[in-house]
Amino acid sequence: MPFARIFPIAGLLLSLPSLATAQAQFTFGPCVGGGLSAVHYSAALPATTRAGRLAAYQLGAMLQLRYSRVALQSGLLVVTKGNHETNTYSFQAGGRTVEATATFRARYAYLELPLHVAYGPAWARGLQVFGGPYGAVGVGGRYHSEYQQFDEQGNYLGTQVNDSPVRYAGLFFQSGGPRTFDYGLNAGLGYARGRWLAQAQYSWGLCNLFGYARSADFRQYHRTAALTLTYWLLTP
């Protein structure tokens, strides 16, 4: 009677995936967030250049598949990143030294796909740690610059303002403009309570923003610190 023993065992093995899936909890919902974004340079900037941060935002939807204390979190988000620079310089005009300032602001918009693994032990009472990679594609953005203008005698004439859309370099040719694709790592802390999930995360961009800049002096990478809030439409 070997078949009588084999069939129950085979049935049990085939039912294990369905039993595990039955215990997994799936949910999804909208996500909003905000924070600060900057650019990390691979080399020191000149003493006359000061780099700053820009406000960053994100909006989209997240989903979660949780099994016991471990959860897989992903989604589709529209995120903004960028940086701000101020340059000071001086020149001689009309027998005197004139101080001038130029500012530049770059804001990029990406469609981002994060993939996080989160873990929250029972004793943490809703606290969790998470981390994982992200991939993004550029979908928009704007450049804004302001330059102070002077005449030959050093008299201030006004400020020239330039505003233009970001034009990405394309999928294959990196002759100019920022790269179309960005990727990196996210990590942070979260707190889950009911249907709400609050997270504080830091993003390390690993893709050189300008692909045509091979020299280490010109490499730039996104850095973003953000707070996000997700509301699960299904009870997790």
Helices and strands as residue ranges (DSSP letters): H 2-23, E 25-41, E 49-52, E 54-67, E 70-93, E 96-119, G 122-124, E 127-150, E 156-165, E 181-193, E 196-205, G 216-218, E 220-231
